[in-house]
């Protein structure tokens, strides 16, 4: 399996999802839920692959990441931002 996620087959994606799971992180801050998962499908039209996705609910905002580390960092920053008083 190549490190280039864009070159992965569906079998590669399924193997990764099965071995590491799909959930990167989950938090709830007040009424807002933050969920970051490995989606395994590049959803970006250009640039680095967006194979990890963070969604916040109930607003449905979406952010995409290329690596597990980026996804963890991005998720943490979003959660931290929600913890700050306005």
ABEGO torsion letter per residue (X at the ends): XBABAAABBAAAAAAAAAAAEABABBBBBEABBBBBBBAGBBABABEBBBABBBBBOAAGBBBBBABAAAAAAAAAAAAAAAABBX
